[in-house]
Amino acid sequence: MTPYRTAAGYGEAEYEDKRSRFIGHIKPVTSENEAKAFIDEMRRTYADATHNVFAYVLRDGNILRWSDDGEPGGTSGQPTL
């Protein structure tokens, strides 16, 4: 198995650029259901956001998912990986 980096724990960061606010959250998960639950939690927390972009990789099962959530294709979710 090829080693890769993963989050050691929960983290968040915020960045502002050209009057746009970008808020990032990261959390280690062990299943796709856990990843989806975290994404749903963030969507509820930031329900007023214009876009809620996500990306995740699960080593077990080789699962790789992302969403641009209305941004131009390939500009948000995939680069997040």
Distance bins in CASP14 RR format, pairs under 12 A and 6 or more apart:
PFRMAT RR
TARGET T0000
AUTHOR 0000-0000-0000
RMODE 2
METHOD distances of the structure
MODEL  1
1 59 1 0 0 1 0 0 0 0 0 0 0
1 60 0 0 0 0 0 1 0 0 0 0 0
1 61 0 0 0 0 0 1 0 0 0 0 0
1 62 0 0 0 0 0 1 0 0 0 0 0
2 57 0 0 0 0 0 1 0 0 0 0 0
2 59 0 0 0 0 1 0 0 0 0 0 0
2 62 0 0 0 0 0 1 0 0 0 0 0
3 59 0 0 0 0 1 0 0 0 0 0 0
4 57 1 0 0 1 0 0 0 0 0 0 0
4 58 0 0 0 0 0 1 0 0 0 0 0
4 59 1 0 0 1 0 0 0 0 0 0 0
4 62 0 0 0 0 0 1 0 0 0 0 0
4 64 0 0 0 0 0 1 0 0 0 0 0
4 81 0 0 0 0 0 1 0 0 0 0 0
5 26 0 0 0 0 0 1 0 0 0 0 0
5 28 0 0 0 0 0 1 0 0 0 0 0
5 57 0 0 0 0 0 1 0 0 0 0 0
5 59 0 0 0 0 0 1 0 0 0 0 0
5 81 0 0 0 0 0 1 0 0 0 0 0
6 26 0 0 0 0 1 0 0 0 0 0 0
6 27 0 0 0 0 0 1 0 0 0 0 0
6 28 1 0 1 0 0 0 0 0 0 0 0
6 29 0 0 0 0 1 0 0 0 0 0 0
6 30 0 0 0 0 0 1 0 0 0 0 0
6 56 0 0 0 0 0 1 0 0 0 0 0
6 57 0 0 0 0 1 0 0 0 0 0 0
6 58 0 0 0 0 0 1 0 0 0 0 0
6 59 1 0 0 1 0 0 0 0 0 0 0
7 24 0 0 0 0 0 1 0 0 0 0 0
7 25 0 0 0 0 0 1 0 0 0 0 0
7 26 1 0 1 0 0 0 0 0 0 0 0
7 27 1 0 0 1 0 0 0 0 0 0 0
7 28 1 0 1 0 0 0 0 0 0 0 0
7 29 0 0 0 0 1 0 0 0 0 0 0
7 30 0 0 0 0 0 1 0 0 0 0 0
7 35 0 0 0 0 0 1 0 0 0 0 0
7 38 0 0 0 0 0 1 0 0 0 0 0
7 56 0 0 0 0 0 1 0 0 0 0 0
7 57 0 0 0 0 0 1 0 0 0 0 0
8 26 0 0 0 0 1 0 0 0 0 0 0
8 27 0 0 0 0 0 1 0 0 0 0 0
8 28 1 0 0 1 0 0 0 0 0 0 0
9 25 0 0 0 0 0 1 0 0 0 0 0
9 26 1 0 0 1 0 0 0 0 0 0 0
9 27 1 0 0 1 0 0 0 0 0 0 0
9 28 1 0 1 0 0 0 0 0 0 0 0
9 29 0 0 0 0 0 1 0 0 0 0 0
10 24 0 0 0 0 0 1 0 0 0 0 0
10 25 1 0 0 1 0 0 0 0 0 0 0
10 26 1 0 0 1 0 0 0 0 0 0 0
10 27 1 0 1 0 0 0 0 0 0 0 0
10 28 1 0 0 1 0 0 0 0 0 0 0
10 29 0 0 0 0 0 1 0 0 0 0 0
10 38 0 0 0 0 1 0 0 0 0 0 0
10 41 0 0 0 0 0 1 0 0 0 0 0
10 42 0 0 0 0 0 1 0 0 0 0 0
11 23 0 0 0 0 0 1 0 0 0 0 0
11 24 0 0 0 0 1 0 0 0 0 0 0
11 25 1 0 0 1 0 0 0 0 0 0 0
11 26 1 0 1 0 0 0 0 0 0 0 0
11 27 1 0 0 1 0 0 0 0 0 0 0
11 28 0 0 0 0 1 0 0 0 0 0 0
11 38 0 0 0 0 0 1 0 0 0 0 0
12 22 0 0 0 0 0 1 0 0 0 0 0
12 23 1 0 0 1 0 0 0 0 0 0 0
12 24 1 0 1 0 0 0 0 0 0 0 0
12 25 1 0 1 0 0 0 0 0 0 0 0
12 26 1 0 0 1 0 0 0 0 0 0 0
12 27 0 0 0 0 1 0 0 0 0 0 0
12 42 0 0 0 0 0 1 0 0 0 0 0
12 45 0 0 0 0 0 1 0 0 0 0 0
12 46 0 0 0 0 0 1 0 0 0 0 0
13 21 0 0 0 0 0 1 0 0 0 0 0
13 22 0 0 0 0 1 0 0 0 0 0 0
13 23 1 0 0 1 0 0 0 0 0 0 0
13 24 1 0 1 0 0 0 0 0 0 0 0
13 25 0 0 0 0 1 0 0 0 0 0 0
13 26 0 0 0 0 1 0 0 0 0 0 0
14 20 0 0 0 0 0 1 0 0 0 0 0
14 21 1 0 0 1 0 0 0 0 0 0 0
14 22 1 0 0 1 0 0 0 0 0 0 0
14 23 1 0 1 0 0 0 0 0 0 0 0
14 24 1 0 0 1 0 0 0 0 0 0 0
14 25 0 0 0 0 0 1 0 0 0 0 0
14 46 0 0 0 0 0 1 0 0 0 0 0
15 21 1 0 0 1 0 0 0 0 0 0 0
15 22 1 0 1 0 0 0 0 0 0 0 0
15 23 0 0 0 0 1 0 0 0 0 0 0
15 24 0 0 0 0 1 0 0 0 0 0 0
16 22 1 0 0 1 0 0 0 0 0 0 0
16 23 0 0 0 0 1 0 0 0 0 0 0
19 50 0 0 0 0 0 1 0 0 0 0 0
20 49 0 0 0 0 0 1 0 0 0 0 0
20 50 0 0 0 0 1 0 0 0 0 0 0
20 51 0 0 0 0 1 0 0 0 0 0 0
20 71 0 0 0 0 0 1 0 0 0 0 0
21 46 0 0 0 0 0 1 0 0 0 0 0
21 48 0 0 0 0 0 1 0 0 0 0 0
21 49 0 0 0 0 1 0 0 0 0 0 0
21 50 0 0 0 0 1 0 0 0 0 0 0
21 51 0 0 0 0 0 1 0 0 0 0 0
22 46 0 0 0 0 0 1 0 0 0 0 0
22 49 0 0 0 0 1 0 0 0 0 0 0
22 50 0 0 0 0 0 1 0 0 0 0 0
22 51 0 0 0 0 1 0 0 0 0 0 0
22 52 0 0 0 0 0 1 0 0 0 0 0
22 53 0 0 0 0 1 0 0 0 0 0 0
22 71 0 0 0 0 0 1 0 0 0 0 0
22 76 0 0 0 0 1 0 0 0 0 0 0
22 80 0 0 0 0 0 1 0 0 0 0 0
23 42 0 0 0 0 1 0 0 0 0 0 0
23 45 0 0 0 0 1 0 0 0 0 0 0
23 46 1 0 0 1 0 0 0 0 0 0 0
23 48 0 0 0 0 0 1 0 0 0 0 0
23 49 1 0 0 1 0 0 0 0 0 0 0
23 50 0 0 0 0 0 1 0 0 0 0 0
23 51 0 0 0 0 0 1 0 0 0 0 0
23 52 0 0 0 0 1 0 0 0 0 0 0
23 53 0 0 0 0 0 1 0 0 0 0 0
24 38 0 0 0 0 0 1 0 0 0 0 0
24 42 0 0 0 0 1 0 0 0 0 0 0
24 45 0 0 0 0 0 1 0 0 0 0 0
24 46 0 0 0 0 1 0 0 0 0 0 0
24 49 0 0 0 0 0 1 0 0 0 0 0
24 51 0 0 0 0 0 1 0 0 0 0 0
24 52 0 0 0 0 0 1 0 0 0 0 0
24 53 0 0 0 0 1 0 0 0 0 0 0
24 54 0 0 0 0 0 1 0 0 0 0 0
24 55 0 0 0 0 0 1 0 0 0 0 0
24 76 0 0 0 0 0 1 0 0 0 0 0
24 77 0 0 0 0 0 1 0 0 0 0 0
24 80 0 0 0 0 1 0 0 0 0 0 0
25 35 0 0 0 0 0 1 0 0 0 0 0
25 38 1 0 0 1 0 0 0 0 0 0 0
25 39 0 0 0 0 1 0 0 0 0 0 0
25 41 0 0 0 0 1 0 0 0 0 0 0
25 42 1 0 1 0 0 0 0 0 0 0 0
25 43 0 0 0 0 0 1 0 0 0 0 0
25 45 0 0 0 0 1 0 0 0 0 0 0
25 46 0 0 0 0 1 0 0 0 0 0 0
25 49 0 0 0 0 0 1 0 0 0 0 0
25 52 0 0 0 0 0 1 0 0 0 0 0
25 53 0 0 0 0 0 1 0 0 0 0 0
25 54 0 0 0 0 1 0 0 0 0 0 0
25 55 0 0 0 0 0 1 0 0 0 0 0
25 56 0 0 0 0 0 1 0 0 0 0 0
25 80 0 0 0 0 0 1 0 0 0 0 0
26 35 0 0 0 0 0 1 0 0 0 0 0
26 38 0 0 0 0 1 0 0 0 0 0 0
26 42 0 0 0 0 0 1 0 0 0 0 0
26 54 0 0 0 0 0 1 0 0 0 0 0
26 55 0 0 0 0 1 0 0 0 0 0 0
26 56 0 0 0 0 1 0 0 0 0 0 0
26 57 0 0 0 0 0 1 0 0 0 0 0
26 80 0 0 0 0 1 0 0 0 0 0 0
26 81 0 0 0 0 0 1 0 0 0 0 0
27 34 0 0 0 0 1 0 0 0 0 0 0
27 35 0 0 0 0 1 0 0 0 0 0 0
27 37 0 0 0 0 0 1 0 0 0 0 0
27 38 1 0 1 0 0 0 0 0 0 0 0
27 39 0 0 0 0 1 0 0 0 0 0 0
27 41 0 0 0 0 1 0 0 0 0 0 0
27 42 0 0 0 0 1 0 0 0 0 0 0
27 54 0 0 0 0 0 1 0 0 0 0 0
27 56 0 0 0 0 1 0 0 0 0 0 0
28 34 0 0 0 0 1 0 0 0 0 0 0
28 35 0 0 0 0 1 0 0 0 0 0 0
28 38 0 0 0 0 1 0 0 0 0 0 0
28 56 0 0 0 0 0 1 0 0 0 0 0
28 57 0 0 0 0 0 1 0 0 0 0 0
28 58 0 0 0 0 0 1 0 0 0 0 0
28 59 0 0 0 0 0 1 0 0 0 0 0
29 35 1 0 1 0 0 0 0 0 0 0 0
29 36 0 0 0 0 1 0 0 0 0 0 0
29 37 0 0 0 0 1 0 0 0 0 0 0
29 38 1 0 0 1 0 0 0 0 0 0 0
29 39 0 0 0 0 1 0 0 0 0 0 0
29 41 0 0 0 0 0 1 0 0 0 0 0
29 54 0 0 0 0 0 1 0 0 0 0 0
29 56 1 0 0 1 0 0 0 0 0 0 0
29 57 0 0 0 0 1 0 0 0 0 0 0
29 58 1 0 0 1 0 0 0 0 0 0 0
29 59 0 0 0 0 0 1 0 0 0 0 0
29 60 0 0 0 0 0 1 0 0 0 0 0
29 63 0 0 0 0 0 1 0 0 0 0 0
29 65 0 0 0 0 0 1 0 0 0 0 0
30 37 0 0 0 0 0 1 0 0 0 0 0
30 38 0 0 0 0 0 1 0 0 0 0 0
30 56 0 0 0 0 0 1 0 0 0 0 0
30 58 1 0 0 1 0 0 0 0 0 0 0
30 59 0 0 0 0 1 0 0 0 0 0 0
30 60 1 0 0 1 0 0 0 0 0 0 0
30 61 0 0 0 0 0 1 0 0 0 0 0
30 63 0 0 0 0 0 1 0 0 0 0 0
31 37 0 0 0 0 1 0 0 0 0 0 0
31 38 0 0 0 0 0 1 0 0 0 0 0
31 56 0 0 0 0 0 1 0 0 0 0 0
31 58 1 0 0 1 0 0 0 0 0 0 0
31 59 0 0 0 0 0 1 0 0 0 0 0
31 60 0 0 0 0 1 0 0 0 0 0 0
31 61 0 0 0 0 0 1 0 0 0 0 0
31 63 0 0 0 0 1 0 0 0 0 0 0
32 38 0 0 0 0 0 1 0 0 0 0 0
32 39 0 0 0 0 0 1 0 0 0 0 0
32 56 0 0 0 0 1 0 0 0 0 0 0
32 57 0 0 0 0 0 1 0 0 0 0 0
32 58 1 0 0 1 0 0 0 0 0 0 0
32 59 0 0 0 0 0 1 0 0 0 0 0
32 60 0 0 0 0 1 0 0 0 0 0 0
32 61 0 0 0 0 1 0 0 0 0 0 0
32 62 0 0 0 0 0 1 0 0 0 0 0
32 63 1 0 1 0 0 0 0 0 0 0 0
32 64 0 0 0 0 0 1 0 0 0 0 0
32 65 1 0 0 1 0 0 0 0 0 0 0
33 39 0 0 0 0 0 1 0 0 0 0 0
33 40 0 0 0 0 0 1 0 0 0 0 0
33 56 0 0 0 0 0 1 0 0 0 0 0
33 58 0 0 0 0 0 1 0 0 0 0 0
33 63 0 0 0 0 0 1 0 0 0 0 0
34 40 0 0 0 0 0 1 0 0 0 0 0
34 41 0 0 0 0 0 1 0 0 0 0 0
34 56 0 0 0 0 1 0 0 0 0 0 0
34 58 0 0 0 0 1 0 0 0 0 0 0
34 60 0 0 0 0 0 1 0 0 0 0 0
34 63 0 0 0 0 0 1 0 0 0 0 0
35 41 0 0 0 0 0 1 0 0 0 0 0
35 42 0 0 0 0 0 1 0 0 0 0 0
35 54 0 0 0 0 1 0 0 0 0 0 0
35 55 0 0 0 0 1 0 0 0 0 0 0
35 56 1 0 1 0 0 0 0 0 0 0 0
35 57 0 0 0 0 1 0 0 0 0 0 0
35 58 1 0 0 1 0 0 0 0 0 0 0
35 60 0 0 0 0 0 1 0 0 0 0 0
35 63 0 0 0 0 1 0 0 0 0 0 0
35 64 0 0 0 0 0 1 0 0 0 0 0
35 65 1 0 0 1 0 0 0 0 0 0 0
35 66 0 0 0 0 0 1 0 0 0 0 0
35 67 0 0 0 0 0 1 0 0 0 0 0
36 42 0 0 0 0 0 1 0 0 0 0 0
36 43 0 0 0 0 0 1 0 0 0 0 0
36 54 0 0 0 0 1 0 0 0 0 0 0
36 56 0 0 0 0 1 0 0 0 0 0 0
36 58 0 0 0 0 0 1 0 0 0 0 0
36 63 0 0 0 0 0 1 0 0 0 0 0
36 65 0 0 0 0 1 0 0 0 0 0 0
36 67 0 0 0 0 0 1 0 0 0 0 0
37 43 0 0 0 0 0 1 0 0 0 0 0
37 44 0 0 0 0 0 1 0 0 0 0 0
37 54 0 0 0 0 0 1 0 0 0 0 0
37 56 0 0 0 0 0 1 0 0 0 0 0
38 44 0 0 0 0 0 1 0 0 0 0 0
38 45 0 0 0 0 0 1 0 0 0 0 0
38 52 0 0 0 0 0 1 0 0 0 0 0
38 54 0 0 0 0 1 0 0 0 0 0 0
38 55 0 0 0 0 0 1 0 0 0 0 0
38 56 0 0 0 0 1 0 0 0 0 0 0
39 45 0 0 0 0 0 1 0 0 0 0 0
39 46 0 0 0 0 0 1 0 0 0 0 0
39 52 1 0 0 1 0 0 0 0 0 0 0
39 53 0 0 0 0 1 0 0 0 0 0 0
39 54 1 0 1 0 0 0 0 0 0 0 0
39 55 0 0 0 0 1 0 0 0 0 0 0
39 56 1 0 0 1 0 0 0 0 0 0 0
39 65 0 0 0 0 1 0 0 0 0 0 0
39 66 0 0 0 0 0 1 0 0 0 0 0
39 67 0 0 0 0 1 0 0 0 0 0 0
39 69 0 0 0 0 0 1 0 0 0 0 0
39 77 0 0 0 0 0 1 0 0 0 0 0
40 46 0 0 0 0 0 1 0 0 0 0 0
40 47 0 0 0 0 0 1 0 0 0 0 0
40 52 0 0 0 0 1 0 0 0 0 0 0
40 54 0 0 0 0 0 1 0 0 0 0 0
41 47 0 0 0 0 0 1 0 0 0 0 0
41 52 0 0 0 0 0 1 0 0 0 0 0
41 54 0 0 0 0 0 1 0 0 0 0 0
42 49 0 0 0 0 1 0 0 0 0 0 0
42 51 0 0 0 0 0 1 0 0 0 0 0
42 52 1 0 0 1 0 0 0 0 0 0 0
42 53 0 0 0 0 1 0 0 0 0 0 0
42 54 1 0 0 1 0 0 0 0 0 0 0
42 56 0 0 0 0 0 1 0 0 0 0 0
42 67 0 0 0 0 0 1 0 0 0 0 0
42 69 0 0 0 0 0 1 0 0 0 0 0
43 49 0 0 0 0 1 0 0 0 0 0 0
43 51 0 0 0 0 0 1 0 0 0 0 0
43 52 1 0 1 0 0 0 0 0 0 0 0
43 53 0 0 0 0 0 1 0 0 0 0 0
43 54 0 0 0 0 1 0 0 0 0 0 0
43 67 0 0 0 0 0 1 0 0 0 0 0
43 69 0 0 0 0 1 0 0 0 0 0 0
44 52 0 0 0 0 1 0 0 0 0 0 0
45 52 0 0 0 0 1 0 0 0 0 0 0
46 52 1 0 0 1 0 0 0 0 0 0 0
46 53 0 0 0 0 0 1 0 0 0 0 0
46 54 0 0 0 0 0 1 0 0 0 0 0
46 69 0 0 0 0 0 1 0 0 0 0 0
49 69 0 0 0 0 1 0 0 0 0 0 0
49 70 0 0 0 0 0 1 0 0 0 0 0
49 71 0 0 0 0 0 1 0 0 0 0 0
50 69 0 0 0 0 1 0 0 0 0 0 0
50 70 0 0 0 0 1 0 0 0 0 0 0
50 71 0 0 0 0 1 0 0 0 0 0 0
50 76 0 0 0 0 0 1 0 0 0 0 0
51 67 0 0 0 0 1 0 0 0 0 0 0
51 68 1 0 0 1 0 0 0 0 0 0 0
51 69 1 0 1 0 0 0 0 0 0 0 0
51 70 1 0 0 1 0 0 0 0 0 0 0
51 71 1 0 1 0 0 0 0 0 0 0 0
51 72 0 0 0 0 0 1 0 0 0 0 0
51 73 0 0 0 0 0 1 0 0 0 0 0
51 75 0 0 0 0 0 1 0 0 0 0 0
51 76 1 0 0 1 0 0 0 0 0 0 0
51 77 0 0 0 0 1 0 0 0 0 0 0
51 80 0 0 0 0 0 1 0 0 0 0 0
52 66 0 0 0 0 0 1 0 0 0 0 0
52 67 0 0 0 0 1 0 0 0 0 0 0
52 68 0 0 0 0 0 1 0 0 0 0 0
52 69 1 0 1 0 0 0 0 0 0 0 0
52 70 0 0 0 0 1 0 0 0 0 0 0
52 71 0 0 0 0 0 1 0 0 0 0 0
52 76 0 0 0 0 1 0 0 0 0 0 0
52 77 0 0 0 0 0 1 0 0 0 0 0
52 80 0 0 0 0 0 1 0 0 0 0 0
53 65 0 0 0 0 0 1 0 0 0 0 0
53 66 1 0 0 1 0 0 0 0 0 0 0
53 67 1 0 0 1 0 0 0 0 0 0 0
53 68 1 0 0 1 0 0 0 0 0 0 0
53 69 1 0 1 0 0 0 0 0 0 0 0
53 70 0 0 0 0 1 0 0 0 0 0 0
53 71 1 0 0 1 0 0 0 0 0 0 0
53 72 0 0 0 0 0 1 0 0 0 0 0
53 73 0 0 0 0 0 1 0 0 0 0 0
53 74 0 0 0 0 0 1 0 0 0 0 0
53 75 0 0 0 0 1 0 0 0 0 0 0
53 76 1 0 1 0 0 0 0 0 0 0 0
53 77 1 0 1 0 0 0 0 0 0 0 0
53 78 0 0 0 0 1 0 0 0 0 0 0
53 79 0 0 0 0 1 0 0 0 0 0 0
53 80 1 0 0 1 0 0 0 0 0 0 0
53 81 0 0 0 0 0 1 0 0 0 0 0
54 64 0 0 0 0 0 1 0 0 0 0 0
54 65 1 0 0 1 0 0 0 0 0 0 0
54 66 1 0 0 1 0 0 0 0 0 0 0
54 67 1 0 1 0 0 0 0 0 0 0 0
54 68 0 0 0 0 1 0 0 0 0 0 0
54 69 1 0 0 1 0 0 0 0 0 0 0
54 71 0 0 0 0 0 1 0 0 0 0 0
54 76 0 0 0 0 1 0 0 0 0 0 0
54 77 1 0 0 1 0 0 0 0 0 0 0
54 78 0 0 0 0 0 1 0 0 0 0 0
54 80 1 0 0 1 0 0 0 0 0 0 0
54 81 0 0 0 0 0 1 0 0 0 0 0
55 63 0 0 0 0 0 1 0 0 0 0 0
55 64 0 0 0 0 1 0 0 0 0 0 0
55 65 1 0 0 1 0 0 0 0 0 0 0
55 66 1 1 0 0 0 0 0 0 0 0 0
55 67 1 0 0 1 0 0 0 0 0 0 0
55 68 0 0 0 0 1 0 0 0 0 0 0
55 69 0 0 0 0 0 1 0 0 0 0 0
55 74 0 0 0 0 0 1 0 0 0 0 0
55 76 0 0 0 0 1 0 0 0 0 0 0
55 77 1 0 1 0 0 0 0 0 0 0 0
55 78 1 0 0 1 0 0 0 0 0 0 0
55 79 0 0 0 0 1 0 0 0 0 0 0
55 80 1 1 0 0 0 0 0 0 0 0 0
55 81 1 0 1 0 0 0 0 0 0 0 0
56 63 1 0 0 1 0 0 0 0 0 0 0
56 64 1 0 0 1 0 0 0 0 0 0 0
56 65 1 0 1 0 0 0 0 0 0 0 0
56 66 1 0 0 1 0 0 0 0 0 0 0
56 67 0 0 0 0 0 1 0 0 0 0 0
56 77 0 0 0 0 0 1 0 0 0 0 0
56 78 0 0 0 0 0 1 0 0 0 0 0
56 80 0 0 0 0 1 0 0 0 0 0 0
56 81 0 0 0 0 1 0 0 0 0 0 0
57 63 1 0 0 1 0 0 0 0 0 0 0
57 64 1 0 1 0 0 0 0 0 0 0 0
57 65 0 0 0 0 1 0 0 0 0 0 0
57 66 0 0 0 0 1 0 0 0 0 0 0
57 77 0 0 0 0 0 1 0 0 0 0 0
57 78 0 0 0 0 0 1 0 0 0 0 0
57 80 0 0 0 0 0 1 0 0 0 0 0
57 81 1 0 0 1 0 0 0 0 0 0 0
58 64 1 0 0 1 0 0 0 0 0 0 0
58 65 0 0 0 0 1 0 0 0 0 0 0
64 77 0 0 0 0 0 1 0 0 0 0 0
64 78 0 0 0 0 1 0 0 0 0 0 0
64 80 0 0 0 0 0 1 0 0 0 0 0
64 81 1 0 0 1 0 0 0 0 0 0 0
65 77 0 0 0 0 1 0 0 0 0 0 0
65 78 0 0 0 0 0 1 0 0 0 0 0
65 80 0 0 0 0 0 1 0 0 0 0 0
65 81 0 0 0 0 1 0 0 0 0 0 0
66 73 0 0 0 0 0 1 0 0 0 0 0
66 74 0 0 0 0 1 0 0 0 0 0 0
66 75 0 0 0 0 0 1 0 0 0 0 0
66 76 0 0 0 0 1 0 0 0 0 0 0
66 77 1 1 0 0 0 0 0 0 0 0 0
66 78 1 0 1 0 0 0 0 0 0 0 0
66 79 0 0 0 0 1 0 0 0 0 0 0
66 80 1 0 0 1 0 0 0 0 0 0 0
66 81 1 0 0 1 0 0 0 0 0 0 0
67 73 0 0 0 0 1 0 0 0 0 0 0
67 74 0 0 0 0 0 1 0 0 0 0 0
67 75 0 0 0 0 0 1 0 0 0 0 0
67 76 1 0 0 1 0 0 0 0 0 0 0
67 77 1 0 0 1 0 0 0 0 0 0 0
67 78 0 0 0 0 1 0 0 0 0 0 0
67 80 0 0 0 0 1 0 0 0 0 0 0
67 81 0 0 0 0 0 1 0 0 0 0 0
68 74 1 0 1 0 0 0 0 0 0 0 0
68 75 1 0 0 1 0 0 0 0 0 0 0
68 76 1 0 1 0 0 0 0 0 0 0 0
68 77 1 0 1 0 0 0 0 0 0 0 0
68 78 1 0 0 1 0 0 0 0 0 0 0
68 79 0 0 0 0 1 0 0 0 0 0 0
68 80 0 0 0 0 1 0 0 0 0 0 0
69 75 0 0 0 0 0 1 0 0 0 0 0
69 76 1 0 0 1 0 0 0 0 0 0 0
69 77 0 0 0 0 1 0 0 0 0 0 0
69 80 0 0 0 0 0 1 0 0 0 0 0
70 76 0 0 0 0 1 0 0 0 0 0 0
70 77 0 0 0 0 0 1 0 0 0 0 0
71 77 1 0 0 1 0 0 0 0 0 0 0
71 78 0 0 0 0 0 1 0 0 0 0 0
71 79 0 0 0 0 0 1 0 0 0 0 0
71 80 0 0 0 0 0 1 0 0 0 0 0
72 78 0 0 0 0 0 1 0 0 0 0 0
72 79 0 0 0 0 0 1 0 0 0 0 0
73 79 0 0 0 0 0 1 0 0 0 0 0
74 80 0 0 0 0 1 0 0 0 0 0 0
74 81 0 0 0 0 0 1 0 0 0 0 0
END
